[in-house]
Amino acid sequence: MSQFKLFKRGSCPICNGLRKDCRENAHTQIVHCRADVVSAPLYRFIKQDTWGFNMWAVDRGQDSWNEQEWETHRRQIAAERERRLQQEAKHFASLLDVEERDRQIRKLHQQLGLSTKHRQKLRDRGLTDAQIDAGLFFSIAPWQEISGINARLAGVDLWGKKLLIPASGIGCPVRDELGRLIGFQTRFDDATDSKYKWPTSRTAKRPNGATSHLPNGELPISCCRPATTGEMGRSYLTTSSPCSTQSIGLAEGFLKSYIAAQKLNCVVLGAAGGNFTASHQQLKEILEKLRAELSTHTVNLYPDAGAVANPAVMRQYQLTIELVQSLGYEVQVAWWGQLTKESPDIDELEDLGAIAIITPEEFLAKSQCQRQSSINLPLENAPQSEPDPEEYAAYVQREAAEEALEAAQAAEGEQQRKEQYEQRLAAVQAQLSALSYPPTLSLNQRYLGKDIWNKLPNLKGSICGIKSPKNTGKTWALIPLVEAAKRREQKVLLIYHRRILGREGCLKVGADYIDDIGVTGNYALSIELLGHNPTLGLCFDSLWKLDPSDWEGATLILDEVEQSLNHLMMSTTCEEKRGLLQLKFAKIIETVLSTGGQIIALDADLTDLSLNYIKAFAPDTTPVHLVLNTVLAPSWKVRFSTNAMKSGTEAAIIHSVSAGEKIAVAVDSQKEAEALERDILNSYPNVKVLRIDRKTSEHELIKDFVKRPNEGLQALEPQVLIYTPTMGTGVSIDVPYFDVVVGMFFGRITDTEARQMLGRVRAPIPRLVWCKKFASDSGVSTSLLPNVVKRTCHQFHKSTSRIVNLAAALIEAEVDAVELFETAAALLKGNNFNCSHFDMWASLQARRNGSLTNLQERLIAGLKAEGHDVEVVNIGQSKETAHTIKGIKEELEWEEATALATAKDIPLEEAKRILKTDRSTEEQRFQARKAVLKDRLPGIELTPEFVYKAAIAEHGQWLRTVKLYWSCLNPDKVALLDKKTWFYHLAKILPFLPDIRTYSLQVKVLRDLELLDLIETGEVLSNSHPQVQAIAQRAFKDRRRIKTALNLTIKLRKPGDAKSKGQTPMQIVSRLLERLGVELEQLGYDHKQEEWLYGINEEFWHDSDRNGVLRALDEKYADLTAQVSAASNVRAEETEASDRSALYINNMERGDLPQSHIDQAVQTSDNAVFVSMRAVEEFGQFEPEDGYHISIKTCVQLLQDAVEKGIDAIKSLFKPWRSERRWGAVLLLERLSEEAFRRLEQMSPDFYNWLDESFLPVEGAG
């Protein structure tokens, strides 16, 4: 129910009926009146509201305004009105003229056309195909893509490539009296209210965008004529159109008026909402031209059904009638008994003979709400007394019932929209996990068998996908394929996502794993190392070492392809080289398939995503074959615990151990695995526990076990096997050894990966499973829709690039600015060569989000779909076990902190080398992490207590919040760091947008909210605190940007609505302050205001560690401004190693990364020189040694070899160097190879003249 009560005519205490729109706030008793009065008895003026109403409160003795104050107020209002009118005049003058609008809208109609669905809708409204075609209607899709449309046309984006219309519908053109198209409205398909809307390009970020107004400031009126029976063109809009009546019609809307013109066979004018008075200048001009054309002064009004029951509509009709009459026309009203909304409108009326012509007075007298309307008409029989009490009570009851019905309908509409959205999510998520390719070979057998290759057509030049359940012999089926390739002397390349899986897989099929042939570290792989007939296996991380041209005609095998591609797109271990890895992978696919090779992609959960991604890089005519095995593997008896706490499951594990059972435990958390192992050993020291995770995987014992797990079990005889995703897919335990398998999943992996882990033990023994009900991935976006994930990523980086003024920095750059600028523009527009990779990443991220959002439900459904017998149980909790495990985890964290703090000091460069390799020991990793932490926080004493607080507890969350607080204090330095980050990534061979991590947008959002000002006040805070309310309101208004920058959802609760699902102002402010490391404490309860009081925790102000970190960051970046004052003039590859290290660490400080990866900086040598994509493709000698760079040592060797061959070899060597931005290498070579250059000068004295003539004049020379 509205909080405002309209005054009856003459009852406003301020103007006494001078105006008819006066109202009173039912809650505050404040009167809102637009009348220009100086004073009112018993009332005092407060201020003016947003809509121009003067607000008056009952005068209880406070000071009221005097005449001078009123005069000042009136002058201020007049000045503001004049300023607004000037702005509007300037805006309207910039809009397209009528002729250009006509051209652009017709062009839009030609591009979009009309869909069959929309054509049928127009037929259902009574139009013939000829009339539909003459109407130039067109179909609009959400955010419709267009081409070459003038950006000054309302509703078109800044580039003329998209319509800013969020939903589908029919474009309904608006014509003037000459048939020119002067605008259009969209009739939305599924709208329940506001079915018709004008397009607009005006947004908060584009306040001067085009609107649908004409240059005179009025919204268009449509002049609809009956279509001719001949050629359907513009001629039907002219005076040649036949009309059966010599009158001019007026109707509401544009589609309705067009249909009415066809039904009545006369000219009908239409206005949005029937508001002709808002476009009175247009109306006057059109009527004048039609009067001369039709020789008539008669105007017929066609009121909507039910209009007489609506006072506001009747008031509008009265104003229209008065306006038309004032222009010298006779007004008649068409009446066919349309008293209620159930009656037909003029476009729906079938019996035109039922229309009677009445006078305007007769029409206005028919209003059923004369006493409540604002229509000021003298009524002869108007009652002068108060209404009958019973009648008035019945009226109030009817009004309340109508309002309740409207509220229920609104709630139902909201529920329908929510259900439609959920249905859309479900459909998209189902599509992301679907496999729609038709099977070439359908099977239903326990094992694939080694003969499946004989049942398939020739796979030469083909992609073959194999989907078969776990434990059906997919890997074993590869053995005859590899052996046959060897016999044909065909190369075989196997690519995996984990080294452990790769070693085991290569061992099974008889291939060489890359590490085992001595190709480790930053060394590329030469085909000569593999001999004449190579069969090689490697991880995606090592793919940069290969030359795609070496694998012509090869068989490429992608085992566990779903997880492999997920690793390529999202793994932190691929991050530094991801662009190059993606490029190499795409080139290998193209090379293999275009030279008669074949690609085999296997996975128990194979989907279209993987096959489509591979096909994107294949020749256009590449066939895709599918082997589909629908057999259900042996089922398990699964007890699935849905307890919120895991302690009951942990207690069950301890109980099984005490009972002597052999147990395999799959757990997706490193720390949980370590804690469980220690708990078992504390209780049963003699029990053999084998733990396989990231920390133990490099032990020789574990390496051997993973290669031969069945033999390893027999040899080691562990009672308990605990394994993390490190021993995930591909490892197969086939011997009947264990009694039970337990799975514990904390949301680190998806439901698909969890089922893979549970299936490592093949025997159909009982399973006990616990997992979190849901989890979240604090990445770029938590959306379940790929397009939203992509838009969020683009929006984040577009906003950042604007904040740091990236475009200006690139334009100012002296070296390679054009190329870098084009790369940046391509990334931010999303139309660069990276598109297929970016699409794949977004789809995988959305699929992962969908899994984690409903983790428990999806895991249960997935197990049932595989044919397992799942029993949902409640096994209770064990407080004792929970307390024990908690203590052990804290103990482990303190041990880690102590080991890190007391580790040996090593140089930063050595630390980066250690962190780069996955073959380092735990002790070396502690040393490396310490060195990086010292570099991040100079001057800080790394005690165990500080290390625990800053780097161990909550994965380093405290340190991240302190750094964000420092960043908010130093936005200029953050912008400089982000600018360097952009330069670093733009200089890569293939920059990947999701890997670019910047912080200026977060800082900008938090600073705009004025949180720092709130912190500095130190005041007691509450929901009624003005600053708290202001911040909450700003946060709600800016909620979309906050979601993009901070991944926080802001929902502000309506004031006084305790049942609302939104957040109170204090809840919003508290969540935002948490991001800055500011904790609030409850101080007490204000009984008068009925609210809790809060204050900033005293520890925030007196935390010496926090103050020390802020000082350390100040020290580290003290000279940052000097270092990067010319940042735009320095390529990323030219920055010093220490700066790059600081940049990298800055980029890695995110909550979505495990602590184990935060410090994995990739070494980049001081003498590294950039190699571009074209160099990799065209010049084999520039194969990078670390994925992106070729060292000076190699450059020296290449130059020395060229000197031996003569001047022509030297020139041919330098040409690609120069064209590929390698001039810095030439300068460095002068210093590092003086002897070679002396020999060069002897051989060619004019060598430097040749360099000047050949290269330096080239644009962009450095």
Secondary structure, 3 states (H helix, E strand, C coil): CCCEEECCCCCCCCCCCCCCCCEEECCCCCEEECCCCCCECCEEEEEECCCCCEEEEECCCCCCCCHHHHHHHHHHHHHHHHHHHHHHHHHHHCCCCHHHHHHHHHHHHHHHCCCHHHHHHHHHCCCCHHHHHHHCCEEECCCCECCCCCCCCCCECCCCCEECCCCCEEEEEEECCCCCEEEEEEEECCCCCCCEECCCCCCCCCCCCCCCCCCCCCCCCEEECCCCCCCCCHHHHCCCCCCCCCCEEEEECCHHHHHHHHHHCCCEEEEHHHCHHHHHHHHHHHHHHHHHHHCCCEEEECCCCCHHHCHHHHHHHHHHHHHHHHCCCEEEEEECCCCCCCCCCCCCCCCHHHCEEECHHHHHHCCCCCCCCCCCCCCCCCCCCCCCHHHHHHHHHHHHHHHHHHHHHHHHHHHHHHHHHHHHHHHHHHHHCCCCCCCCEEECCCCCCCCHHHHCCCCCCCEEEEECCCCCCHHHHHHHHHHHHHHCCCCEEEEECCHHHHHHHHHHHCCEEHHHHCCCCCCCCCHHHHCCCCEEEEEHHHHHHCCHHHHCCCEEEEECHHHHHHHHHHCHHHHHHHHHHHHHHHHHHHHHHHCCCEEEEECCCCCHHHHHHHHCCCCCCCCEEEEEECCCCCCCEEEEECCCCCHHHHHHHHHHHHCCCCEEEEECCHHHHHHHHHHHHHHCCCCCEEEECCCCCCCHHHHHHHHCHHHHHHHHCCCEEEECHHHCCCCCECCCCCCEEEEEECCCCCHHHHHHHHCCECCCCCEEEEECCCCCCCCCCCCCCHHHHHHHHHHHHHHHHHHCCHHHHHHHCCCCHHHHHHHHHHHHHCCCCCHHHHHHHHHHHHHHHHHHHCHHHHHHHHHHHCCCEEEEECCCCCHHHHHHHHHHHHHHHHHHHHHHHCCCCCCHHHHHHHHHCCCCCHHHHHHHHHHHHHHHCCCCCCCHHHHHHHHHHHHHHHHHHHHHHHHHHCHHHHHHHHHHHHHHHHCCCCCCHHHCCCCHHHHHHHHHCCHHHHHHHCCCECCCCHHHHHHHHHHHHCHHHHHHHHCCCCCECCCCCCCCCCECHHHHHHHHHHCCCCCEEEEEEECCCCEEEEEECHHHHHCHHHHHHHHHHHHHCCCHHHHHCCHHHCCHHHCCHHHHHHHHHHHHCCCCCCHHHHCCCCCCCCCCEECCHHHHHHCHHHCCCCCCEECHHHHHHHHHHHHHHCHHHHHHHHHHHHHCCCHHHHHHHHHHCHHHHHHHHHHCCCHHHHHHHHCCCCCCCC
